[in-house]
Amino acid sequence: MRDRITDELGDLPRSQFLVYLMGPYEAFDVERALEDVDPDAIPESVDFGTLVGSDHGLERDEAALDLLLDVRDRLRTTAGVNAFLAIDVDVPLEEMDAASQSIAFAKASNAVVYVVPAVGDNLGVGIEVGSVLEALFDDERSDHHRERVAFVHESGVRSAMIAAVRDRWEARIYSYEDRATLERQIRLFVRDLIRKERTGELPNVD
């Protein structure tokens, strides 16, 4: 999967450093995810029922996608890393369903960042975060994956999921007030992972 992603994304100064960006936009197939995910595998605390601004309208969906696209583009230009969204890699649903794609992209990446603005689909966020984190941290390299995951939410977003991410999976959690702060925090997170790979603190992703 890594070769497939890099082949589609093109050359950058750090083409082999993949940053998978996830967020609440409609490209994620919630209904299919619900069919595929074992309900016993995701705790009750994976619930975005208290997410601020849970309007499912097109305008909010477009705002969430616009935010992710801007973060992706700035990471590619300022850090030179191959940041991408699921929609950037052409994997037909007939070949692999959306939930499985998210897991495969996350496992293939050097960094996984879930951005939660105060918009979006509550159910989609909860299911996608839960399924991806369960898959990452259930395998034999869970410690290797743990440091590579960040969950970045807009200030004002309140959810039991935030506590679950910290307590159950020990992933890094950050909050942000504006777009500039969001982009800076993700860039620093990525820079720290690059340093750890360079010094051997983290192994390179196969």
BELSUL-V579454 format. One line per field, one symbol per residue. phi: phi as a letter, one per 40 degrees, with the letter a starting at -180 (. if undefined). burial: + if it has 24 or more other ideal C-beta (glycine too) atoms within 12 Angstrom, else -. A space follows every 10 residues. Layout:
phi = ???
burial = ???
//
This chain:
phi = .dcccccccg cadbccccbc bbacbccccc ccccccccdc cbcdccabcb ccgccccccc cccccccccc cdccccccbg cccabdccbc bdcccacccc cdcccccccc abbbbbccah cdccccccdc cccdcccccc bdcccdccbb bbbcdhcbac ccccccccbf ccbbbacacc cdcccccccc cccccccccg cbcccc
burial = ++--++--+- ---+++++++ ++++++++++ --+--++--- -+---+++-- +-++-----+ +-+++-++++ ++++++--+- +++++++++- +-----++++ ++++++++++ ++++++++++ ++++++++++ +++++++--- ----++++++ ++++--+-++ ++-++--++- ++++-+---- -++-++++++ +-++--+--- ----+-
//
